[in-house]
């Protein structure tokens, strides 16, 4: 989901409803992703996918591009 929509508030209802997980699960997931250097938090506090190749894979190959545009 962060590949499609980088987010500052990963525990918000808007973000968690979009991906259908609880706020606590979102927090646990982002902590693991940060630890493994798969995502980072930029200077504005927005969580984003670190590697452009992984972001491309997630956006274009894995996810339906229109999944989050509804």
N, C-alpha and C positions, 0 to 999 in steps of 0.2 A: 504494500500500500504506500510506503514511503517513496518508492520509485515513481509512482503515479502522482502522489500528492504529498510532497514534503510538508511536515507539520511541526508547529511549535507546541501544540497541545495534544500529545498522543493519547492522553487519558480523557479527552473531551468526548462527549456523546456524539458529536458530529463525526469524529474520526473513528471511534469504536463501532458505531452503528454501521458505518460504511463497510467495515471489514468483518462485522459480526463477531466481535470478541469483547470480553469484559475489559474494563479500565485496568484492572490489576494484571490481566494477561498481557495487555499492550505494554504496560510498564516492565513486566518481566522480560518480554520479548526484546524490547529496545535495550535493556540492560545487557542482555546476552549479545545482541548485535553490536553494541558499542564495544564490549569487551573483546569481541572477535574482529574489530576494525572493519565491520561491514557497513556500518552507518557512522555518521559523525554529527555533532551539533555545531552549527556555524555560529558566527559572531552575533547574529540576531536571535540565537537560541532555537533555530529551526533544525529539526532532525532530517537528514538527507542520506541517501545511499552514497557511499564513498567512491566506489569504483564505477567509472562510466560504462565499462563493458557489462558489468552486472546490471546496472540500471537499464541499459539497452535491452539486455536479455529479458529482464522482468517486464519491461514495458512492451516490447515488440513481439517477443516470441512466447513468453509464458502467459501474460495477461491479455485478455481481450482489451484492445485499446479503448473501447467505448464503455468498459465496465464501470469506471468511476465518473463518466460524463453524464450519467442519468440524472 
